[in-house]
Amino acid sequence: MSASNRELRRHPRVHVDIQANVRTADGQELAARTRDLSRAGICIITTQGLPSGEQLIIELVLLLGANSASEPLPLRARVVWCTAIAKSFQVGAMFDTPSAKEASFLEMFLRYLDGSILPAGAEMESIDDDDDATASGEIAPTLSPDEKDDPFRS
């Protein structure tokens, strides 16, 4: 994409590959994968083409850890374009105007994806680890990069 096209976008895209559950206006359910996501829309990959203008509910779920996932984030969207690629279809959809609650959840979702927020407890774990070492009087040794990567160093 040229620099001039990037400048036309109102919202930056986050490249992300997560499972998306798509429901069409007639109730058909499709499994999809995301390609990218922004505050205004989404690009997904499906095994079925979707016509321009089709109304969708796209539900996204983030895996936050081995046994933890976010609440499903359902977003109402409209298909803007669809392109065949190999045996799949790439679908661009624009979000309908979200409610204040949906917009808030989408913003939190995007901030998690871009790394500006961490899952609940993630910051505390690193603080707790530092506190445990300090409380026991342990001081972590400072190692050079060569020493850190030496598999024979004990």
OpenMM code with the backbone's topology and positions (N, CA, C; nanometers):
from openmm import Vec3, app, unit

residues = "MET SER ALA SER ASN ARG GLU LEU ARG ARG HIS PRO ARG VAL HIS VAL ASP ILE GLN ALA ASN VAL ARG THR ALA ASP GLY GLN GLU LEU ALA ALA ARG THR ARG ASP LEU SER ARG ALA GLY ILE CYS ILE ILE THR THR GLN GLY LEU PRO SER GLY GLU GLN LEU ILE ILE GLU LEU VAL LEU LEU LEU GLY ALA ASN SER ALA SER GLU PRO LEU PRO LEU ARG ALA ARG VAL VAL TRP CYS THR ALA ILE ALA LYS SER PHE GLN VAL GLY ALA MET PHE ASP THR PRO SER ALA LYS GLU ALA SER PHE LEU GLU MET PHE LEU ARG TYR LEU ASP GLY SER ILE LEU PRO ALA GLY ALA GLU MET GLU SER ILE ASP ASP ASP ASP ASP ALA THR ALA SER GLY GLU ILE ALA PRO THR LEU SER PRO ASP GLU LYS ASP ASP PRO PHE ARG SER".split()
positions = [
    Vec3(0.0852, -0.1172, 0.0000),
    Vec3(0.0000, 0.0000, 0.0000),
    Vec3(0.0892, 0.1227, 0.0000),
    Vec3(0.0531, 0.2207, -0.0797),
    Vec3(0.1348, 0.3410, -0.0895),
    Vec3(0.1168, 0.4286, 0.0338),
    Vec3(0.2126, 0.5188, 0.0550),
    Vec3(0.2074, 0.6090, 0.1709),
    Vec3(0.0809, 0.6935, 0.1676),
    Vec3(0.0374, 0.7363, 0.0478),
    Vec3(-0.0822, 0.8204, 0.0401),
    Vec3(-0.2067, 0.7430, 0.0831),
    Vec3(-0.2150, 0.6117, 0.0506),
    Vec3(-0.3291, 0.5312, 0.0952),
    Vec3(-0.3274, 0.5116, 0.2451),
    Vec3(-0.2097, 0.4904, 0.3043),
    Vec3(-0.1995, 0.4746, 0.4493),
    Vec3(-0.2459, 0.6004, 0.5205),
    Vec3(-0.2152, 0.7171, 0.4627),
    Vec3(-0.2527, 0.8429, 0.5255),
    Vec3(-0.4035, 0.8643, 0.5242),
    Vec3(-0.4755, 0.7978, 0.4319),
    Vec3(-0.6198, 0.8126, 0.4234),
    Vec3(-0.6919, 0.7364, 0.5349),
    Vec3(-0.6278, 0.6398, 0.5966),
    Vec3(-0.6905, 0.5620, 0.7029),
    Vec3(-0.7038, 0.6463, 0.8293),
    Vec3(-0.8215, 0.6407, 0.8881),
    Vec3(-0.8454, 0.7159, 1.0119),
    Vec3(-0.7894, 0.6449, 1.1338),
    Vec3(-0.7815, 0.5117, 1.1276),
    Vec3(-0.7397, 0.4332, 1.2435),
    Vec3(-0.6293, 0.3355, 1.2028),
    Vec3(-0.5258, 0.3253, 1.2840),
    Vec3(-0.4187, 0.2293, 1.2512),
    Vec3(-0.4685, 0.0856, 1.2627),
    Vec3(-0.4125, -0.0007, 1.1806),
    Vec3(-0.4464, -0.1425, 1.1838),
    Vec3(-0.3499, -0.2164, 1.2746),
    Vec3(-0.4017, -0.3184, 1.3410),
    Vec3(-0.3189, -0.4102, 1.4189),
    Vec3(-0.3244, -0.5436, 1.3459),
    Vec3(-0.2096, -0.5931, 1.3033),
    Vec3(-0.2055, -0.7232, 1.2368),
    Vec3(-0.2175, -0.8301, 1.3435),
    Vec3(-0.3191, -0.9143, 1.3302),
    Vec3(-0.3448, -1.0160, 1.4314),
    Vec3(-0.4107, -1.1371, 1.3670),
    Vec3(-0.3682, -1.2551, 1.4087),
    Vec3(-0.4230, -1.3801, 1.3573),
    Vec3(-0.4892, -1.4530, 1.4738),
    Vec3(-0.6199, -1.4320, 1.4887),
    Vec3(-0.6952, -1.5020, 1.5927),
    Vec3(-0.8221, -1.5600, 1.5317),
    Vec3(-0.8801, -1.6552, 1.6025),
    Vec3(-1.0058, -1.7162, 1.5599),
    Vec3(-1.1176, -1.6131, 1.5671),
    Vec3(-1.2024, -1.6124, 1.4662),
    Vec3(-1.3214, -1.5267, 1.4653),
    Vec3(-1.4407, -1.6140, 1.4283),
    Vec3(-1.5494, -1.5958, 1.4995),
    Vec3(-1.6730, -1.6643, 1.4658),
    Vec3(-1.7637, -1.5621, 1.3984),
    Vec3(-1.8100, -1.5959, 1.2797),
    Vec3(-1.8884, -1.5024, 1.1992),
    Vec3(-2.0297, -1.5582, 1.1833),
    Vec3(-2.1279, -1.4719, 1.2044),
    Vec3(-2.2674, -1.5097, 1.1822),
    Vec3(-2.3276, -1.4125, 1.0813),
    Vec3(-2.3861, -1.4660, 0.9754),
    Vec3(-2.4477, -1.3833, 0.8722),
    Vec3(-2.5901, -1.3454, 0.9135),
    Vec3(-2.6498, -1.2536, 0.8395),
    Vec3(-2.7852, -1.2067, 0.8694),
    Vec3(-2.8868, -1.3209, 0.8656),
    Vec3(-2.8617, -1.4233, 0.7814),
    Vec3(-2.9558, -1.5359, 0.7736),
    Vec3(-2.9235, -1.6467, 0.8742),
    Vec3(-2.8302, -1.6212, 0.9661),
    Vec3(-2.7995, -1.7157, 1.0739),
    Vec3(-2.6905, -1.8159, 1.0439),
    Vec3(-2.6326, -1.8112, 0.9249),
    Vec3(-2.5238, -1.9043, 0.8922),
    Vec3(-2.4011, -1.8695, 0.9761),
    Vec3(-2.3344, -1.9728, 1.0287),
    Vec3(-2.2133, -1.9501, 1.1086),
    Vec3(-2.0917, -1.9990, 1.0318),
    Vec3(-1.9875, -1.9151, 1.0309),
    Vec3(-1.8626, -1.9455, 0.9617),
    Vec3(-1.7458, -1.9290, 1.0569),
    Vec3(-1.6500, -2.0196, 1.0468),
    Vec3(-1.5242, -2.0008, 1.1192),
    Vec3(-1.4347, -1.9151, 1.0310),
    Vec3(-1.3593, -1.8278, 1.0914),
    Vec3(-1.2694, -1.7400, 1.0165),
    Vec3(-1.1459, -1.7123, 1.1005),
    Vec3(-1.0462, -1.6545, 1.0358),
    Vec3(-0.9252, -1.6066, 1.1041),
    Vec3(-0.9136, -1.4593, 1.0723),
    Vec3(-0.8678, -1.3821, 1.1681),
    Vec3(-0.8470, -1.2403, 1.1415),
    Vec3(-0.7142, -1.2210, 1.0717),
    Vec3(-0.7076, -1.1161, 0.9957),
    Vec3(-0.5810, -1.0758, 0.9320),
    Vec3(-0.5342, -0.9454, 0.9937),
    Vec3(-0.6277, -0.8512, 1.0086),
    Vec3(-0.5970, -0.7278, 1.0798),
    Vec3(-0.7259, -0.6691, 1.1354),
    Vec3(-0.7085, -0.5725, 1.2250),
    Vec3(-0.8200, -0.5158, 1.2990),
    Vec3(-0.7887, -0.3702, 1.3286),
    Vec3(-0.8906, -0.2852, 1.3203),
    Vec3(-0.8760, -0.1451, 1.3587),
    Vec3(-1.0036, -0.1037, 1.4302),
    Vec3(-1.0093, 0.0214, 1.4732),
    Vec3(-1.1304, 0.0719, 1.5376),
    Vec3(-1.2475, 0.0787, 1.4402),
    Vec3(-1.2179, 0.0852, 1.3106),
    Vec3(-1.3226, 0.1019, 1.2099),
    Vec3(-1.3634, -0.0275, 1.1406),
    Vec3(-1.2749, -0.1278, 1.1389),
    Vec3(-1.3097, -0.2479, 1.0647),
    Vec3(-1.2133, -0.3619, 1.0844),
    Vec3(-1.2327, -0.4646, 1.0039),
    Vec3(-1.1578, -0.5886, 1.0201),
    Vec3(-1.1385, -0.6543, 0.8838),
    Vec3(-1.0313, -0.7287, 0.8718),
    Vec3(-1.0095, -0.8136, 0.7545),
    Vec3(-1.0027, -0.9566, 0.8069),
    Vec3(-1.0853, -1.0444, 0.7502),
    Vec3(-1.0883, -1.1841, 0.7922),
    Vec3(-1.0670, -1.2741, 0.6715),
    Vec3(-1.0259, -1.3974, 0.6990),
    Vec3(-1.0107, -1.5004, 0.5967),
    Vec3(-1.1156, -1.6075, 0.6272),
    Vec3(-1.1982, -1.6398, 0.5277),
    Vec3(-1.3025, -1.7417, 0.5430),
    Vec3(-1.2913, -1.8422, 0.4286),
    Vec3(-1.3649, -1.9511, 0.4413),
    Vec3(-1.3675, -2.0500, 0.3334),
    Vec3(-1.4832, -2.0237, 0.2378),
    Vec3(-1.5641, -1.9220, 0.2670),
    Vec3(-1.6792, -1.8894, 0.1842),
    Vec3(-1.6802, -1.7405, 0.1527),
    Vec3(-1.7090, -1.7068, 0.0282),
    Vec3(-1.7205, -1.5673, -0.0098),
    Vec3(-1.8461, -1.5040, 0.0485),
    Vec3(-1.8393, -1.3754, 0.0759),
    Vec3(-1.9538, -1.3023, 0.1307),
    Vec3(-1.9826, -1.1818, 0.0419),
    Vec3(-2.1092, -1.1572, 0.0108),
    Vec3(-2.1422, -1.0470, -0.0782),
    Vec3(-2.1268, -0.9110, -0.0106),
    Vec3(-2.0875, -0.8130, -0.0893),
    Vec3(-2.0754, -0.6759, -0.0405),
    Vec3(-2.2108, -0.6321, 0.0159),
    Vec3(-2.2068, -0.5664, 0.1317),
    Vec3(-2.3283, -0.5200, 0.1976),
    Vec3(-2.3854, -0.6175, 0.2985),
    Vec3(-2.3399, -0.7432, 0.2978),
    Vec3(-2.3886, -0.8445, 0.3929),
    Vec3(-2.3645, -0.7994, 0.5360),
    Vec3(-2.4674, -0.8091, 0.6196),
    Vec3(-2.4553, -0.7747, 0.7612),
    Vec3(-2.4011, -0.8955, 0.8365),
    Vec3(-2.3049, -0.8718, 0.9265),
    Vec3(-2.2399, -0.9791, 1.0017),
    Vec3(-2.2347, -0.9456, 1.1503),
    Vec3(-2.2251, -1.0510, 1.2301),
    Vec3(-2.1821, -1.0388, 1.3691),
    Vec3(-2.0501, -1.1150, 1.3742),
    Vec3(-1.9435, -1.0458, 1.4099),
    Vec3(-1.8116, -1.1078, 1.4185),
    Vec3(-1.7734, -1.1113, 1.5655),
    Vec3(-1.7495, -1.2315, 1.6160),
    Vec3(-1.7160, -1.2491, 1.7572),
    Vec3(-1.5684, -1.2855, 1.7690),
    Vec3(-1.4955, -1.2063, 1.8478),
    Vec3(-1.3524, -1.2277, 1.8671),
    Vec3(-1.3251, -1.2693, 2.0113),
    Vec3(-1.2303, -1.3601, 2.0299),
    Vec3(-1.1890, -1.4035, 2.1632),
    Vec3(-1.0371, -1.4081, 2.1645),
    Vec3(-0.9771, -1.3429, 2.2631),
    Vec3(-0.8316, -1.3455, 2.2796),
    Vec3(-0.7919, -1.4562, 2.3757),
    Vec3(-0.6886, -1.5321, 2.3416),
    Vec3(-0.6300, -1.6265, 2.4357),
    Vec3(-0.5277, -1.5494, 2.5175),
    Vec3(-0.5514, -1.5425, 2.6486),
    Vec3(-0.4649, -1.4632, 2.7355),
    Vec3(-0.3571, -1.5464, 2.8020),
    Vec3(-0.3695, -1.6748, 2.7974),
    Vec3(-0.2725, -1.7641, 2.8586),
    Vec3(-0.3132, -1.9067, 2.8285),
    Vec3(-0.2435, -2.0016, 2.8903),
    Vec3(-0.2695, -2.1430, 2.8633),
    Vec3(-0.4145, -2.1815, 2.8926),
    Vec3(-0.4703, -2.1294, 3.0008),
    Vec3(-0.6063, -2.1662, 3.0401),
    Vec3(-0.6955, -2.0445, 3.0576),
    Vec3(-0.6686, -1.9388, 2.9840),
    Vec3(-0.7426, -1.8143, 3.0046),
    Vec3(-0.7756, -1.7489, 2.8713),
    Vec3(-0.9001, -1.7023, 2.8607),
    Vec3(-0.9432, -1.6341, 2.7391),
    Vec3(-1.0278, -1.5136, 2.7777),
    Vec3(-1.0333, -1.4164, 2.6874),
    Vec3(-1.1164, -1.2990, 2.7108),
    Vec3(-1.2633, -1.3353, 2.6921),
    Vec3(-1.3485, -1.2490, 2.7407),
    Vec3(-1.4907, -1.2624, 2.7100),
    Vec3(-1.5059, -1.2408, 2.5592),
    Vec3(-1.6013, -1.3071, 2.4957),
    Vec3(-1.6222, -1.2841, 2.3525),
    Vec3(-1.6588, -1.1377, 2.3264),
    Vec3(-1.6016, -1.0817, 2.2216),
    Vec3(-1.6312, -0.9448, 2.1812),
    Vec3(-1.7116, -0.9512, 2.0508),
    Vec3(-1.8458, -0.9369, 2.0589),
    Vec3(-1.9262, -0.9392, 1.9367),
    Vec3(-1.9305, -0.8000, 1.8732),
    Vec3(-1.9040, -0.7934, 1.7447),
    Vec3(-1.9043, -0.6666, 1.6726),
    Vec3(-1.9941, -0.6774, 1.5499),
    Vec3(-2.0823, -0.5811, 1.5321),
    Vec3(-2.1684, -0.5766, 1.4144),
    Vec3(-2.0909, -0.5099, 1.3022),
    Vec3(-2.0944, -0.5720, 1.1839),
    Vec3(-2.0163, -0.5207, 1.0718),
    Vec3(-2.0912, -0.5431, 0.9409),
    Vec3(-2.0425, -0.4760, 0.8372),
    Vec3(-2.0978, -0.4868, 0.7025),
    Vec3(-1.9828, -0.5160, 0.6071),
    Vec3(-2.0010, -0.6165, 0.5219),
    Vec3(-1.8987, -0.6531, 0.4229),
    Vec3(-1.8825, -0.5383, 0.3244),
    Vec3(-1.7573, -0.4959, 0.3047),
    Vec3(-1.7256, -0.3887, 0.2104),
    Vec3(-1.6673, -0.4476, 0.0817),
    Vec3(-1.5853, -0.5507, 0.0952),
    Vec3(-1.5260, -0.6153, -0.0209),
    Vec3(-1.4922, -0.7601, 0.0123),
    Vec3(-1.4776, -0.8411, -0.0909),
    Vec3(-1.4422, -0.9826, -0.0745),
    Vec3(-1.3584, -1.0233, -0.1948),
    Vec3(-1.2444, -1.0870, -0.1690),
    Vec3(-1.1527, -1.1275, -0.2749),
    Vec3(-1.1152, -1.2744, -0.2561),
    Vec3(-1.1221, -1.3519, -0.3636),
    Vec3(-1.0800, -1.4917, -0.3591),
    Vec3(-0.9277, -1.4974, -0.3521),
    Vec3(-0.8762, -1.5800, -0.2605),
    Vec3(-0.7321, -1.6056, -0.2517),
    Vec3(-0.7135, -1.7558, -0.2295),
    Vec3(-0.6465, -1.8220, -0.3224),
    Vec3(-0.6279, -1.9670, -0.3185),
    Vec3(-0.7650, -2.0328, -0.3015),
    Vec3(-0.7830, -2.1127, -0.1962),
    Vec3(-0.9114, -2.1798, -0.1724),
    Vec3(-0.9928, -2.1086, -0.0657),
    Vec3(-0.9562, -1.9847, -0.0344),
    Vec3(-1.0237, -1.9073, 0.0694),
    Vec3(-1.0683, -1.7729, 0.0136),
    Vec3(-1.1249, -1.6922, 0.1029),
    Vec3(-1.1688, -1.5579, 0.0673),
    Vec3(-1.1207, -1.4608, 0.1737),
    Vec3(-1.0709, -1.3488, 0.1293),
    Vec3(-1.0320, -1.2402, 0.2192),
    Vec3(-1.1485, -1.1416, 0.2174),
    Vec3(-1.1996, -1.1082, 0.3359),
    Vec3(-1.3184, -1.0243, 0.3471),
    Vec3(-1.2856, -0.9013, 0.4302),
    Vec3(-1.3144, -0.7852, 0.3750),
    Vec3(-1.2996, -0.6604, 0.4484),
    Vec3(-1.4368, -0.6150, 0.4957),
    Vec3(-1.4490, -0.5859, 0.6242),
    Vec3(-1.5776, -0.5439, 0.6792),
    Vec3(-1.5590, -0.4193, 0.7640),
    Vec3(-1.6568, -0.3323, 0.7567),
    Vec3(-1.6558, -0.2087, 0.8348),
    Vec3(-1.7533, -0.2254, 0.9512),
    Vec3(-1.7077, -0.1862, 1.0707),
    Vec3(-1.7945, -0.1988, 1.1876),
    Vec3(-1.9082, -0.0980, 1.1803),
    Vec3(-2.0278, -0.1444, 1.2238),
    Vec3(-2.1390, -0.0518, 1.2416),
    Vec3(-2.1039, 0.0350, 1.3616),
    Vec3(-2.1734, 0.1446, 1.3785),
    Vec3(-2.1457, 0.2320, 1.4926),
    Vec3(-2.1650, 0.1526, 1.6212),
    Vec3(-2.0561, 0.1325, 1.6975),
    Vec3(-2.0676, 0.0514, 1.8193),
    Vec3(-2.1318, 0.1308, 1.9330),
    Vec3(-2.1924, 0.0571, 2.0257),
    Vec3(-2.2427, 0.1204, 2.1473),
    Vec3(-2.1214, 0.1672, 2.2275),
    Vec3(-2.1435, 0.2471, 2.3287),
    Vec3(-2.0330, 0.2946, 2.4129),
    Vec3(-1.9607, 0.1763, 2.4769),
    Vec3(-2.0354, 0.0760, 2.5197),
    Vec3(-1.9759, -0.0426, 2.5822),
    Vec3(-1.8916, -0.1201, 2.4808),
    Vec3(-1.9463, -0.1423, 2.3585),
    Vec3(-1.8718, -0.2132, 2.2541),
    Vec3(-1.7447, -0.1374, 2.2173),
    Vec3(-1.7549, -0.0047, 2.2037),
    Vec3(-1.6379, 0.0778, 2.1693),
    Vec3(-1.5317, 0.0674, 2.2775),
    Vec3(-1.5742, 0.0660, 2.4031),
    Vec3(-1.4802, 0.0550, 2.5156),
    Vec3(-1.4086, -0.0806, 2.5125),
    Vec3(-1.4854, -0.1884, 2.4895),
    Vec3(-1.4241, -0.3211, 2.4830),
    Vec3(-1.3313, -0.3340, 2.3628),
    Vec3(-1.3711, -0.2783, 2.2474),
    Vec3(-1.2857, -0.2823, 2.1293),
    Vec3(-1.1558, -0.2072, 2.1552),
    Vec3(-1.1644, -0.0923, 2.2197),
    Vec3(-1.0442, -0.0142, 2.2524),
    Vec3(-0.9514, -0.0943, 2.3435),
    Vec3(-1.0071, -0.1587, 2.4470),
    Vec3(-0.9263, -0.2401, 2.5376),
    Vec3(-0.8637, -0.3572, 2.4621),
    Vec3(-0.9388, -0.4202, 2.3754),
    Vec3(-0.8921, -0.5316, 2.2925),
    Vec3(-0.7721, -0.4883, 2.2086),
    Vec3(-0.7852, -0.3743, 2.1405),
    Vec3(-0.6773, -0.3225, 2.0559),
    Vec3(-0.5545, -0.2842, 2.1381),
    Vec3(-0.5757, -0.2255, 2.2547),
    Vec3(-0.4622, -0.1883, 2.3398),
    Vec3(-0.3884, -0.3120, 2.3902),
    Vec3(-0.4604, -0.4196, 2.4168),
    Vec3(-0.3958, -0.5449, 2.4549),
    Vec3(-0.3124, -0.5969, 2.3373),
    Vec3(-0.3711, -0.5941, 2.2168),
    Vec3(-0.3003, -0.6448, 2.0986),
    Vec3(-0.1753, -0.5653, 2.0663),
    Vec3(-0.1797, -0.4320, 2.0844),
    Vec3(-0.0614, -0.3524, 2.0514),
    Vec3(0.0389, -0.3461, 2.1668),
    Vec3(0.0070, -0.4126, 2.2774),
    Vec3(0.1008, -0.4215, 2.3892),
    Vec3(0.0962, -0.3055, 2.4857),
    Vec3(0.0026, -0.2132, 2.4705),
    Vec3(-0.0006, -0.0987, 2.5624),
    Vec3(-0.0692, -0.1313, 2.6951),
    Vec3(-0.1399, -0.2453, 2.7035),
    Vec3(-0.1883, -0.2947, 2.8328),
    Vec3(-0.1600, -0.4437, 2.8396),
    Vec3(-0.1480, -0.4942, 2.9615),
    Vec3(-0.1216, -0.6356, 2.9847),
    Vec3(-0.2428, -0.6996, 3.0487),
    Vec3(-0.2552, -0.8328, 3.0417),
    Vec3(-0.3661, -0.8993, 3.1097),
    Vec3(-0.3596, -0.8719, 3.2597),
    Vec3(-0.4729, -0.8771, 3.3237),
    Vec3(-0.4791, -0.8547, 3.4678),
    Vec3(-0.3816, -0.9481, 3.5380),
    Vec3(-0.3037, -0.8936, 3.6306),
    Vec3(-0.2094, -0.9719, 3.7086),
    Vec3(-0.0710, -0.9833, 3.6480),
    Vec3(-0.0534, -0.9525, 3.5211),
    Vec3(0.0772, -0.9690, 3.4564),
    Vec3(0.1804, -0.8764, 3.5175),
    Vec3(0.1444, -0.7518, 3.5431),
    Vec3(0.2391, -0.6581, 3.6024),
    Vec3(0.2711, -0.6991, 3.7454),
    Vec3(0.1702, -0.7455, 3.8161),
    Vec3(0.1898, -0.7841, 3.9554),
    Vec3(0.2842, -0.9024, 3.9678),
    Vec3(0.2787, -0.9968, 3.8743),
    Vec3(0.3681, -1.1115, 3.8811),
    Vec3(0.5130, -1.0673, 3.8773),
    Vec3(0.5477, -0.9748, 3.7874),
    Vec3(0.6866, -0.9312, 3.7779),
    Vec3(0.7255, -0.8513, 3.9011),
    Vec3(0.6332, -0.7725, 3.9553),
    Vec3(0.6622, -0.6974, 4.0777),
    Vec3(0.6793, -0.7932, 4.1942),
    Vec3(0.5906, -0.8939, 4.2041),
    Vec3(0.5995, -0.9908, 4.3126),
    Vec3(0.7318, -1.0670, 4.3073),
    Vec3(0.7781, -1.1057, 4.1886),
    Vec3(0.9047, -1.1771, 4.1756),
    Vec3(1.0190, -1.0908, 4.2275),
    Vec3(1.0204, -0.9616, 4.1932),
    Vec3(1.1249, -0.8718, 4.2407),
    Vec3(1.1174, -0.8560, 4.3915),
    Vec3(0.9953, -0.8438, 4.4459),
    Vec3(0.9780, -0.8282, 4.5900),
    Vec3(1.0254, -0.9515, 4.6645),
    Vec3(0.9980, -1.0728, 4.6107),
    Vec3(1.0401, -1.1958, 4.6768),
    Vec3(1.1920, -1.2012, 4.6890),
    Vec3(1.2631, -1.1648, 4.5831),
    Vec3(1.4094, -1.1683, 4.5860),
    Vec3(1.4628, -1.0663, 4.6852),
    Vec3(1.4019, -0.9461, 4.6862),
    Vec3(1.4472, -0.8423, 4.7765),
    Vec3(1.4179, -0.8813, 4.9209),
    Vec3(1.3005, -0.9370, 4.9459),
    Vec3(1.2611, -0.9738, 5.0820),
    Vec3(1.3516, -1.0826, 5.1382),
    Vec3(1.3986, -1.1745, 5.0564),
    Vec3(1.4848, -1.2819, 5.1053),
    Vec3(1.6305, -1.2400, 5.1117),
    Vec3(1.6589, -1.1171, 5.0666),
    Vec3(1.7959, -1.0682, 5.0710),
    Vec3(1.8795, -1.1127, 4.9528),
    Vec3(1.8186, -1.1820, 4.8559),
    Vec3(1.8929, -1.2281, 4.7388),
    Vec3(1.9180, -1.1124, 4.6442),
    Vec3(2.0330, -1.1116, 4.5846),
    Vec3(2.0647, -1.0144, 4.4816),
    Vec3(2.0980, -1.0938, 4.3569),
    Vec3(2.0253, -1.0674, 4.2514),
    Vec3(2.0477, -1.1406, 4.1275),
    Vec3(2.1830, -1.1021, 4.0693),
    Vec3(2.2631, -1.2017, 4.0299),
    Vec3(2.3931, -1.1697, 3.9711),
    Vec3(2.3757, -1.1027, 3.8354),
    Vec3(2.4660, -1.0099, 3.8065),
    Vec3(2.4650, -0.9437, 3.6773),
    Vec3(2.5555, -1.0225, 3.5847),
    Vec3(2.4976, -1.0712, 3.4749),
    Vec3(2.5731, -1.1523, 3.3802),
    Vec3(2.5824, -1.0791, 3.2479),
    Vec3(2.6946, -1.0985, 3.1795),
    Vec3(2.7082, -1.0427, 3.0456),
    Vec3(2.6217, -1.1260, 2.9516),
    Vec3(2.5894, -1.0725, 2.8339),
    Vec3(2.5097, -1.1503, 2.7375),
    Vec3(2.5741, -1.2842, 2.7036),
    Vec3(2.7088, -1.2897, 2.6962),
    Vec3(2.7754, -1.4163, 2.6650),
    Vec3(2.7534, -1.5180, 2.7757),
    Vec3(2.7579, -1.4726, 2.8993),
    Vec3(2.7392, -1.5629, 3.0127),
    Vec3(2.5949, -1.6108, 3.0205),
    Vec3(2.4989, -1.5239, 2.9921),
    Vec3(2.3581, -1.5614, 2.9982),
    Vec3(2.3266, -1.6725, 2.8983),
    Vec3(2.3935, -1.6696, 2.7813),
    Vec3(2.3649, -1.7657, 2.6768),
    Vec3(2.4536, -1.8901, 2.6826),
    Vec3(2.5418, -1.8983, 2.7796),
    Vec3(2.6326, -2.0124, 2.7903),
    Vec3(2.5613, -2.1298, 2.8540),
    Vec3(2.5315, -2.2372, 2.7770),
    Vec3(2.4562, -2.3499, 2.8332),
    Vec3(2.5362, -2.4314, 2.9349),
    Vec3(2.6701, -2.4112, 2.9407),
    Vec3(2.7531, -2.4876, 3.0311),
    Vec3(2.7801, -2.4145, 3.1625),
    Vec3(2.7330, -2.2899, 3.1720),
    Vec3(2.7518, -2.2122, 3.2934),
    Vec3(2.6495, -2.2605, 3.3948),
    Vec3(2.6924, -2.2840, 3.5150),
    Vec3(2.5980, -2.3309, 3.6162),
    Vec3(2.5745, -2.2275, 3.7220),
] * unit.nanometer
topology = app.Topology()
chain = topology.addChain("A")
for resn in residues:
    res = topology.addResidue(resn, chain)
    for name in ("N", "CA", "C"):
        topology.addAtom(name, app.Element.getBySymbol(name[0]), res)
